[in-house]
Amino acid sequence: MDKTFEWLTTEEKIKRLSSSTSAVFEVILKHWPTNPLEVAKILGEKGKEKSLSAKYLYHFKKLYKLKLIRMKKIGNTYIAWPLEIEKLRIVKEIFG
């Protein structure tokens, strides 16, 4: 696990994102849970599914490494959702 950005706040992490990764993060925030191909469609990308999936999975992995999203592989695709949603789910489980 890379701890380079661990000490940064969420806002500071978001400011350090490239414009393309930031756009992917915005889509995940607004349309969760989502997968790489859904993000590509929302952003208006066209092309082969395999290359689009790989391109957006790269951004998913960057966001996951920065602990801005959670990711899970389901079948042949990855599903992502914001980390804040995961925190709310845990609080709800604790306080029922």
Steps between C-alpha positions, in 0.01 A plus 500: 500500500638836396483744791617804303167683519360341813549812713307726259138592561238390250483853358878513452496161327228619261698815416799285397301293249556545128204646311409164346517313834304782661229463234479126570474570874215746440309239299550241775373748760185572299426156353611239753530207488654507155750317283766621254280459191215696658742781582627501141143521372411787735814689393411446134794273412468270204718209402562135566364373830826333600711814452241726666475263795878494542526880468241568768612217725835683515320803648298277735822352634653847553194610696499177699868542587426851628214355709238713326293205376432137581517239227387141465536257212171344401522255213725653236460861606577727791235697684592822680328722754618798709679425825266742680207270419689207655554705817128578521414130454730404789354768729150378418599141587648611832207718608235297320 
